[in-house]
Amino acid sequence: MRIAILGSGGTGSMAGAVLQKGGADILLVDPYREHMEKISTEGLYMEKNIGEPETIVMKTLYPAVDCEPFDVVIVLTKGMHTRIAVEQAPGLFGPDTVVITFQNGLGNIENLFPYFKKENIGYGVMHLSGHMRGPGHIWAKLHPLERNSVYFKNVVEGAYEDKFKAVEAYFRAGGIGAVFDHNCDNEIWNKVMINCAGNLPCAITRLHTGELSAIEEGLELQKLIFQECVAVADAEGIHFDFDALWNKYVNVSLPAVAAQYPSAALDALNRRATEADYLNGAIGMIGRRHGIPTPVNDTVYKLMKVIQGSYDKQFA
């Protein structure tokens, strides 16, 4: 099966490498030309938290205009770049192409609706990541095969299930536990909450996740974010036990990423736009739709928008 990865930075190229190891015919698509050229000529050098480093040569292309449509396109750009990425890669898509978003946050499916039929769209979450260390060089955080790391579903149940199940099989054959599951929304929302609690607060405070949570007020801020997220998820019909969720975050999730800057903090460090609209901003938007107040998420969102809208003026 031919699978294109639209958005092949750290996480995208990592996903492509896993799927190619699993037997898929992979094409990476990304505007970072030096990264793409390095991978296509010398290979992607992938350091990992599990196992030895390896080098994987993959096909790359940008822009993806003159090519035959792919069976599946996996979207891993940041949410705010989805539309331009799709519009600049028309050759990837045909009437039977399945498009799956594994992007962070909420609202990514809606970005695909103007371009594709709902029957062709899927969405999910990856509890793993790749971080850029240079062109053609990433560090990948992976989990053992027996621990499921990828969950996804189709928007229209029953549509193109053979292709979705093939993607599941390629992930598993490549060494990553994956589940094509129509009941995966809890997994998606769980990662959304983790990202809402860590990404923008760390970007605003300029701290590692562990440094933020080590300060009493920082951990309390994260807890308040979680409480609002759980209330909004509940209104959406996705239910969590808050105490169990919070204990897992404090005792499992935080220690695993304590020494890392989350992606939004790296964006702020490099004076780039963040995924604010798809994280805390999305929680506020959905909360207002249900009449649920989200003052903490709203404040975090607004502070981040002020910061990223004034990089050139700060401490000037």
N, C-alpha and C positions, 0 to 999 in steps of 0.2 A: 504493500500500500504506500502511496506517495503522500507524505505529510510535510507541509511547510510550517515553519515557525516564524510568525510575523511579530517581530520584536525579539531580537536575538542577542541581547546583552548578557549579563551574568546568568540570570535564571533561564532565559530563553535558550541560550547555547547549551546550558547544562541539560535542559529538558530534551533538546535535540540529540545530544550525545547519548542519553539514556535510551531514547527511542530507537536510534540507529543501532545501538548495541543489541536491542531487542529484535532487530530485523526489519525495521521500517526504512523506506527510501526517503531520506531527509534532505530538505533544503532550508537553509537559514536565510532570513531576510531582515536586514537592518541597515539604517543609514550610516552607521559607524564603519566607514569603508575600510579603515586600517585593520579593524577587528575582523571583518569579513575576509579580507585578503589573506590575513595571517592564518585563519582557520582553513581556508581552501587550499593553501599551498603547504604550510608546515603542520597544520592541525591545531586543534584546541588543546592546550595544556591545562588539564583539570586536576588541581589538588583537591583532596577530599578529607573529611573528618573520619571516613571509614575506608580503609584500604590504601593501596599505593597510588601515587599520581599516575595518570595515563594521558596519552596524546591521541586524539581522535580527529582524523581528517573528515570534513563534511563539505558538501556543496553549498555555495553561498551565491546570493544574487541581490543586487539593488541598482535601480528600482526593478521590481518584478512586473514588467510590462509584457515582454515577448516570451511567454512560456505557456505550456499546456496547463489547463486547470488541474488543481490537485484534488485528491480524494478528501483530504482533511486539512484545514488550516487552524493551527492553534495560535491564539492571539495572546501575546505576553508583553505588549507595549504598556506604558503607563496609561491610565484611563483617559487622560486629557489628550493623548496622542492617537487614540483609536481611529478617529474618523479620517485624519490625514493619512495615516498608515494604510488604511483600507483603500482610500482613493488613489494612492500612489502605487498600488500593487494590483491593478485590475486583472493581470494575467493569471493570478492565483485561483480565481473564482469562476466556477461554472454552475449551471443550474442544480447539480447534484453534489456540490462541495459542502461538506459539513464544517461549520465554523464553531470552534470551542474557545471560550474565554476562560483563562485561569488567572485573570488580572486581580490585583488587590482591591478590596473594597466592594461597595455597592453601586449600582447604576451602570455597570459595564454592559450588561445585556441590552439595555435600552439604547446604547450607542450603536448596536448592531442592527436594530430593527429597521432603520431607514434603508439598509443595503441588502438584507437577506430575509427570506421567508422564515417564520418562526420554526417551521419544520426542519430547517437547516441549522438551527442554532443550538448549541449546548453551553453549559457553564459549570464551573467547579472551583476547586481549591487545591493548592499544593502546599503541604506542610513541609516544604523543603525550599532551598534557595541557592542561588549562585551569586557570587560577588566578584565584580571585575577587579583584577589586579594589574591589568594592562592589556593591550591588544592581543587577542588569542590566548589569554591567560586568566583563569578564574579559580576561585576557591569555592567548592560546593559543599553545602551542608546537606547530608543525606541520612536516611534511616534504613535499618535492615529490612529485607524483603518481607519478613513476617509482621512488620509494623506498617499498616496501611498509611501511605503518605499522600495519595492523590485520590480525590473523590470528585465525581462529576455526574451529570445527568443531561438529558435532552429537554428542551423547553416543551416540546410536544411529545408526550410519552408514546413510544412505539415507532417514531419516525427515525429512519436510518440506524436502527439499533445494531445492525451488523457492523457498521463503521465505528460506532461508539465502543462496541465490545472488542473490536480489533485494536483500538487505541489502548484499552485496558490491558489486553494481552501483550502488546509491545512494551508497555511500561514494566509489566511483571517480568517479561523475558529479559529486559534490560537491568533488572535487579531492584526495581522500585515497586513496593506494594501499592496497587491501584484498585479502585472499586468503582464500577459503573453502577450507581445506586440512585434510584428515584427519591430516596429519603435522605439525601446528603445535605440538606439546607442547614441543619444544626452545625455540621462541620464548617460550612462556609461562614456562618455567623460567628462561630467561635473564633475563627481567625480574624474576622473583622473586628471583634472586640479587643483582641490582643493588639492588633495594629492601631486601633483608636487609642488604647491606653499607652502605647509606647511611641509610636511614630512622631506625631506632632508634638507631644509634650517634650520628647528628647530634642526635637528640632528647635523648639522655642528656648529650652534651657541650655542647649549645647552640651548635653550630657549623654554618656552611655546609658543603656537601659538600667544596668545595675546601680550606677551612680545616682540616677533619679530615684529609684525605689529605696535606696539606702537612707534617704532623707525622709523623715516622718511625713512631712507635708507632701512630698512627691508621691509616696505610696498612697496617701489618702486621696490625692488628686486622681490617681489611677483607679482607685476603688469607686469613687464617685462616677467616673466615666463608665466603668463596668455596670454600675447600678442603672444608669440611664439607658445603656445599650440593652440590658436585659429587659427593661420595661418596654422599649420599642420593639424588640424581637417578639416579645409576648403578644403585643398588639398585632404583629404580622402573622401570628399563629405558630411561632417557633419558640418553644418553651425550654427554659433552663432552670435548674436548681442553683440559685445565686451562690449560696455558701459553698457548694461543691465546686462550682466553676471558679470562684475566687481562690479557694484553697489550691486548686490545680494550677492556677496562674502563678500564685506566689511560690509554690513548692516545686513546680515542674518547669513551667514556661520561662519564668524569670531567670532561674539559675542557668538555663541553657543558652541564654543570649545576654547574660549580664555584662560581658566585656565588649559588646558590640554596639556600634551606632546603627540604629535602624535606618531604613532607606531614606525616610524623609529628613533625618538629621544629616545624612550625606548630601542630600539635595540642597539643604540650607547651607552646608559648609561650602558647596560649590556654586552657590547663588543660582540655583535652578528652581523652577516651579515644583511644588510638591503635589501629592495626591489628596490634598486637603478636602476637595469637593467630594471625593469618593469614600472618605473615612468619616471623621467627625462631622463634616458638613452634611454628609448623606444621612447620618443618624438624626441630626436636627431637622432635616427636610422631611424625613419619614415620620419623625415624632410629631411635627406640626400637622401632618396629614391625619394623624390619629388623635390630635388634641393632647399629646403628651409633652410636658415641658422638658427641655433638655438644656438647661442653662450652662452646665459645665462644658458639654461638648460644643455648644454654640460659642462660648467664650474662647475655648482652645482654637476652634476653627477661625474665628475672627482675628485673634492674635497672629495666627500663622499667615493669614491673608495679608495683614498689615506688614508683617516681616518680609514676606516674599515680594510684596509690591513696593518695597523701599530699600532693597539691597544697596543701591547706589548712594543712598543718603545716610546710611547708618554710621554713626561715629565720624561723620564727615567734618 
